[in-house]
Amino acid sequence: MSDLPSPSLSAAPYREPAGPAPDEGYLRRLLVFLSVATFFEGYDMFALAQILPNLRRDFHISPEAAGVLLACINAGTVIAYLLIRVADRIGRRRVLSITIVGYTLASLASAASPNAVVFGLLQCIARVFLIGEWTIAMVIAAEEYPAARRGTVIGILQACSSLGGIACAGLVPLMLKSPIGWRLVFVVGAVPLAIMAYARRGLKETRRFEEAHAATATTPAPVQGDIFAVLRTKHLKRILQMAVIWFLSYVCTQNAITFWKEFAVSERHFTDAQVGGAITVAAVVSMPLVFLAGKLLDVVGRKRGAVIIYGVLSAGVFAAYTLQGRAALTGALVLAVFGCSAFLPVLNAFTTELFPTEHRADAFAWSNNLLGRIGYVLSPPLVGYFAARYGWGPTVGATAVFPLRALGLILALLPETGGRELEETAGM
């Protein structure tokens, strides 16, 4: 352990987890399993934006009603809190299995929706399982992989999610031409996850959870089931800190790519083809950089990596909504797309590393799903409101200040966790 930072920097003495570490063969299989699962999380999250015009036409709903529909569906990302926190009680493996099977069924049912109300309800449920799967995948990655490459693995998983979004962007136009139109998008999205539901049988419970679960086996059930229990621990302050950082980050990233087409068409007079070309170039060029983001966190540390990634994010979003000309805007969009994907490994790493195993999923759910995603859910309608008065460029460009504020909190409040085992970082 001589290569690790001094344990004296931690509030608790460093102690390695008991039991044998997972062998490399299993870790490789685990990475493939989690990567495929997060790939389809990205696929589905991007699908709704792609099919929305077709959905409105088939269900005869107005743009205003579509906004309400999206808000209701996105509420599932908050409700996911109730599912994620259960992983601290019944295990990461079991909850991940539930999310995969649950999403598969919700996706297939969405394809058969008779109206917008049923579709919205089913997609809200699908979001619960999708975000639950994404979060638990990050928790498993944090608990199973060595400290020296934990950031790299978390970065790969997030990059696979972004890759799923790109694949969706390319496939949806083809699927919309099928006899069943947009419904095929959800059928295709469910088939691979059905395969994953079978493959999950080779997934093991994390050794850290098993050790923590054994140590807390005598805890009374009412305490274990208390949703406010973690808020009465010493971790409350850190949960609130991470929640504010997630909130500030989402205010910018949730809107930067979503509304860029509106900006490019209405204020820069791009055609649909030019917008599609710019987004495709930005996605393809940025993707190798997104895959390297996690490695960056392992090489230079979490906080230095955050400076680079958040700096690029803020600059990219501001430039993407202020520059003139297709070449300049496409270049800026590359930076914005990279930043909107790469900030996630930064916060996933901090949020999984700064809490102990017995509270890790619950604390993540409070920080991200229940509190942080308030910015995720509420910022789009607010951006739309101000954009109608001041324009897309000034409005979304102004959100570039929020990542800088988040970065300031990261540098001021969070400790450096890179290269340290979870048993050390959880006490910092």
C-alpha positions in Angstrom: 0.0 0.0 0.0 3.0 2.3 -0.2 1.7 3.8 -3.4 -1.4 5.1 -1.8 -1.7 8.6 -0.2 -1.1 8.7 3.5 -4.1 7.5 5.6 -3.5 10.3 8.0 -5.3 12.6 5.6 -8.5 10.7 6.1 -10.9 11.1 9.0 -10.8 7.3 9.5 -8.0 4.8 9.3 -7.6 3.1 6.0 -8.6 -0.6 5.9 -8.7 -2.8 2.8 -11.9 -4.8 2.3 -11.9 -8.4 3.4 -12.1 -11.3 1.1 -10.3 -12.1 -2.2 -10.3 -9.4 -4.9 -12.2 -10.2 -8.1 -9.9 -11.9 -10.7 -9.1 -10.1 -13.9 -11.3 -12.4 -16.0 -14.3 -11.6 -14.0 -13.6 -7.9 -14.1 -13.3 -8.0 -17.9 -16.7 -9.8 -18.1 -18.2 -7.3 -15.6 -17.0 -4.4 -17.7 -18.6 -5.8 -20.8 -21.9 -6.5 -18.9 -22.1 -3.0 -17.4 -21.0 -1.3 -20.6 -23.8 -3.0 -22.6 -26.4 -2.1 -19.9 -25.3 1.6 -19.9 -25.2 1.7 -23.7 -28.9 1.1 -23.8 -29.5 3.5 -21.0 -28.1 6.2 -23.4 -30.0 4.8 -26.3 -33.4 5.1 -24.6 -32.7 8.5 -23.0 -31.9 9.9 -26.5 -34.8 8.1 -28.3 -37.6 10.2 -26.9 -36.1 13.5 -28.3 -35.8 11.8 -31.7 -39.4 10.5 -31.9 -41.2 13.5 -30.3 -42.5 15.0 -33.5 -43.9 11.7 -34.7 -45.3 11.0 -31.3 -47.1 14.3 -31.2 -48.6 13.7 -34.7 -49.8 10.2 -33.8 -51.3 11.1 -30.5 -52.6 14.5 -31.6 -50.9 16.5 -28.9 -49.8 20.2 -29.0 -46.2 21.4 -28.3 -47.3 22.6 -24.9 -48.8 19.2 -24.1 -45.6 17.6 -25.2 -43.7 19.7 -22.7 -45.9 18.5 -19.9 -45.5 14.9 -21.2 -41.7 15.3 -21.1 -41.8 16.7 -17.6 -43.9 13.8 -16.4 -41.6 11.3 -18.0 -38.5 13.0 -16.5 -40.1 12.8 -13.1 -39.1 9.1 -13.2 -35.5 10.1 -12.8 -36.4 11.5 -9.4 -38.7 8.6 -8.4 -35.7 6.3 -9.1 -34.5 7.3 -5.7 -36.9 4.8 -4.1 -35.4 2.0 -6.1 -31.7 2.9 -5.9 -31.6 3.3 -2.1 -32.9 -0.3 -1.7 -29.5 -1.5 -3.1 -28.0 -0.7 0.4 -30.4 -3.3 1.9 -30.8 -6.1 -0.6 -27.7 -5.8 -2.7 -26.3 -4.3 -5.9 -26.7 -7.4 -7.9 -30.4 -7.9 -7.1 -31.4 -4.3 -7.8 -29.4 -4.2 -11.1 -31.3 -7.3 -12.1 -34.6 -5.7 -11.2 -33.8 -2.6 -13.3 -32.8 -4.6 -16.4 -35.9 -6.7 -16.3 -38.2 -3.8 -15.4 -36.9 -1.6 -18.1 -37.3 -4.4 -20.7 -41.0 -4.8 -19.8 -41.7 -1.1 -19.6 -40.0 -0.5 -23.0 -42.0 -3.2 -24.7 -45.2 -2.0 -23.2 -44.4 1.6 -24.3 -44.3 0.3 -27.9 -47.9 -0.8 -27.5 -49.2 2.5 -25.9 -52.7 3.4 -27.2 -52.4 7.1 -26.2 -50.2 9.8 -24.7 -51.3 9.3 -21.1 -50.4 5.6 -21.1 -47.2 6.3 -23.0 -46.1 8.9 -20.5 -46.8 6.7 -17.5 -44.9 3.7 -19.0 -41.9 5.9 -20.0 -41.9 7.4 -16.5 -41.6 3.9 -15.1 -39.0 3.1 -17.7 -37.0 6.1 -16.5 -37.1 4.8 -13.0 -35.5 1.5 -14.0 -33.0 3.2 -16.5 -31.6 5.7 -13.9 -31.6 2.9 -11.3 -29.5 0.8 -13.7 -27.2 3.6 -14.5 -26.6 4.5 -10.8 -26.1 0.9 -9.6 -23.7 0.2 -12.5 -21.6 3.1 -11.3 -21.7 1.8 -7.7 -20.7 -1.7 -8.7 -17.8 -0.3 -10.8 -16.6 1.8 -7.8 -16.8 -1.1 -5.4 -15.2 -3.8 -7.6 -12.4 -2.2 -9.5 -9.0 -1.2 -8.0 -8.5 2.4 -7.1 -5.8 3.0 -9.7 -8.3 2.4 -12.6 -11.7 3.1 -10.9 -12.0 6.5 -12.7 -11.2 4.8 -16.0 -13.9 2.2 -15.7 -16.5 4.8 -14.6 -15.5 6.9 -17.6 -15.9 3.9 -20.0 -19.3 3.2 -18.6 -20.5 6.8 -19.1 -18.9 6.9 -22.6 -20.9 3.7 -23.5 -24.0 5.5 -22.4 -23.1 8.4 -24.7 -22.3 6.0 -27.5 -25.8 4.5 -27.1 -27.2 8.0 -27.7 -25.2 8.4 -30.9 -26.3 4.9 -32.1 -29.9 5.9 -31.4 -29.5 9.1 -33.4 -28.3 7.1 -36.4 -30.9 4.3 -36.2 -34.1 6.1 -35.3 -34.5 7.8 -38.8 -34.3 4.3 -40.3 -36.7 2.8 -37.8 -39.3 5.6 -38.3 -39.7 4.3 -41.8 -40.8 0.9 -40.7 -44.5 -0.1 -40.7 -44.9 0.5 -37.0 -42.9 3.7 -37.0 -41.6 5.1 -33.6 -42.9 2.0 -31.8 -40.1 -0.1 -33.3 -37.6 2.1 -31.4 -38.8 0.7 -28.1 -39.0 -2.9 -29.3 -35.4 -2.7 -30.5 -34.3 -1.1 -27.2 -35.8 -3.9 -25.2 -34.4 -6.9 -27.1 -30.7 -6.5 -26.1 -31.7 -5.9 -22.5 -33.7 -9.0 -22.5 -30.5 -10.8 -23.4 -28.7 -9.0 -20.6 -31.4 -10.2 -18.2 -30.3 -13.7 -19.0 -26.6 -13.0 -18.9 -26.9 -11.4 -15.5 -26.7 -14.8 -13.9 -22.9 -14.6 -14.0 -22.9 -11.3 -12.0 -21.7 -11.5 -8.5 -22.5 -9.4 -5.5 -19.7 -6.9 -4.6 -17.5 -8.1 -1.8 -17.7 -4.6 -0.2 -21.5 -4.9 0.0 -21.3 -8.4 1.4 -18.9 -7.3 4.1 -20.9 -4.2 5.0 -24.2 -6.2 5.0 -22.8 -8.8 7.3 -21.5 -6.1 9.7 -25.0 -4.5 9.8 -27.1 -7.7 9.8 -28.3 -6.9 13.4 -29.6 -3.4 12.5 -33.4 -3.3 13.1 -35.5 -3.4 9.9 -37.4 -0.1 10.6 -34.1 1.8 10.7 -32.8 0.1 7.5 -36.1 1.1 5.8 -36.1 4.7 7.0 -35.6 6.9 4.0 -34.3 9.7 6.2 -31.9 7.6 8.1 -28.8 8.6 6.0 -29.7 12.3 6.6 -29.3 11.8 10.4 -25.7 10.6 9.9 -22.5 12.6 9.6 -22.9 12.3 5.9 -25.7 14.9 5.6 -23.3 17.8 4.9 -21.6 15.9 2.1 -24.9 14.8 0.6 -26.0 18.4 0.4 -22.7 19.5 -1.1 -22.9 16.9 -3.8 -26.6 17.7 -4.4 -25.8 21.4 -5.1 -22.9 20.4 -7.4 -25.2 18.0 -9.3 -27.9 20.7 -9.5 -25.6 23.4 -10.9 -24.2 21.0 -13.4 -27.6 19.8 -14.7 -28.9 23.4 -15.2 -26.4 23.7 -18.0 -25.9 20.2 -19.4 -29.6 19.2 -19.5 -30.2 22.1 -21.9 -27.0 22.7 -23.9 -27.5 19.9 -26.5 -31.3 19.6 -26.2 -32.0 23.2 -27.5 -29.0 23.6 -29.9 -31.1 22.7 -32.9 -33.7 25.4 -31.9 -30.9 27.9 -31.7 -29.1 26.9 -34.9 -32.3 26.9 -37.0 -34.0 30.1 -35.6 -31.0 32.3 -34.9 -28.3 31.0 -37.2 -30.6 29.9 -40.0 -29.2 26.4 -40.3 -31.2 23.8 -42.3 -32.2 20.5 -40.8 -29.5 18.8 -42.8 -26.8 21.3 -41.6 -27.9 20.8 -38.0 -27.8 17.0 -38.4 -24.4 17.2 -39.9 -23.0 19.4 -37.2 -24.4 17.2 -34.4 -23.1 14.1 -36.1 -19.6 15.6 -36.4 -19.6 16.8 -32.9 -20.7 13.4 -31.5 -18.2 11.4 -33.5 -15.2 13.7 -32.8 -16.0 14.1 -29.1 -16.6 10.4 -28.4 -12.9 9.3 -28.2 -12.3 12.2 -25.8 -15.2 11.0 -23.7 -13.7 7.5 -23.4 -10.5 9.1 -22.2 -12.2 11.3 -19.6 -12.1 8.6 -16.9 -8.4 7.8 -17.6 -7.7 11.5 -17.2 -9.3 11.4 -13.7 -7.0 8.5 -12.7 -3.8 10.2 -14.1 -4.2 13.8 -12.9 -6.7 13.3 -10.0 -10.3 14.1 -9.6 -10.0 17.8 -8.9 -7.5 18.6 -11.6 -9.6 16.5 -14.0 -12.6 18.5 -13.0 -10.9 21.8 -13.8 -10.1 20.6 -17.3 -13.5 19.0 -18.0 -15.7 21.7 -16.4 -13.6 24.4 -18.1 -14.1 22.8 -21.5 -17.8 22.3 -20.7 -18.4 26.0 -19.8 -16.4 27.3 -22.7 -17.9 24.9 -25.2 -21.5 25.7 -24.3 -21.0 29.5 -24.3 -19.2 29.4 -27.7 -21.8 27.0 -29.2 -24.5 29.6 -28.5 -22.6 32.8 -29.4 -20.3 32.1 -32.3 -21.2 32.7 -36.0 -20.6 30.4 -38.9 -21.0 26.7 -39.3 -17.4 25.7 -38.8 -17.0 27.7 -35.6 -20.3 26.5 -34.2 -19.5 22.9 -35.0 -16.2 23.1 -33.3 -17.8 24.7 -30.3 -20.4 21.9 -30.3 -17.6 19.3 -30.1 -16.5 20.8 -26.9 -20.0 21.2 -25.6 -20.9 17.5 -26.3 -17.7 16.4 -24.7 -18.3 18.4 -21.6 -21.9 17.4 -21.3 -20.8 13.7 -21.2 -17.5 14.0 -19.4 -18.7 15.9 -16.4 -20.6 12.7 -15.4 -17.5 10.5 -14.7 -16.3 13.4 -12.4 -19.4 13.5 -10.3 -20.0 9.8 -10.4 -16.5 9.2 -9.1 -16.9 11.7 -6.2 -20.4 10.6 -5.3 -19.5 6.9 -5.1 -16.1 7.5 -3.4 -17.2 9.9 -0.6 -19.7 7.7 1.1 -19.3 4.3 3.0 -20.6 1.1 1.5 -23.6 0.8 3.8 -24.9 4.2 2.7 -23.3 4.5 -0.8 -26.4 3.9 -2.9 -28.7 5.8 -0.6 -26.4 8.8 -0.5 -26.0 8.7 -4.3 -29.8 8.7 -4.7 -30.3 11.6 -2.3 -27.5 13.7 -3.9 -28.3 12.9 -7.6 -31.9 11.7 -8.0 -33.9 13.4 -5.2 -32.1 16.7 -5.0 -29.6 17.2 -7.8 -32.2 16.3 -10.5 -34.4 19.2 -9.5 -32.2 21.2 -11.8 -32.5 18.4 -14.4 -36.3 18.5 -14.4 -37.1 22.2 -13.8 -34.4 23.9 -15.9 -35.7 23.0 -19.4 -39.1 24.8 -18.9 -37.3 27.8 -17.4 -34.9 28.0 -20.3 -37.8 27.8 -22.7 -39.6 30.6 -20.8 -36.6 33.0 -21.0 -35.7 31.9 -24.5 -39.1 33.1 -25.7 -38.2 36.5 -24.4 -34.5 36.9 -25.0 -33.6 34.2 -27.6 -32.0 30.8 -27.4 -28.4 32.1 -27.7 -28.4 34.5 -24.8 -30.5 32.2 -22.6 -28.6 28.9 -23.0 -25.3 30.7 -23.3 -25.8 32.2 -19.9 -26.2 28.8 -18.3 -22.5 28.2 -19.0 -21.8 30.1 -15.7 -23.4 27.3 -13.7 -20.6 24.7 -14.4 -18.0 27.2 -13.2 -20.0 27.6 -10.0 -20.1 23.9 -9.6 -16.3 23.7 -10.2 -15.7 26.3 -7.5 -17.6 24.1 -5.0 -15.7 21.0 -6.1 -12.4 22.8 -5.5 -13.4 24.4 -2.3 -15.4 21.6 -0.6 -14.4 18.2 -1.9 -11.2 16.3 -1.0 -9.0 14.6 -3.6 -10.1 11.0 -3.8 -8.0 9.8 -6.8 -5.8 6.7 -6.2 -7.4 6.0 -2.8 -9.4 2.9 -1.8 -13.1 3.4 -0.9 -12.4 2.5 2.7 -10.2 5.6 2.9 -12.2 8.1 0.8 -15.4 7.3 2.7 -13.9 8.8 5.8 -12.6 12.0 4.2 
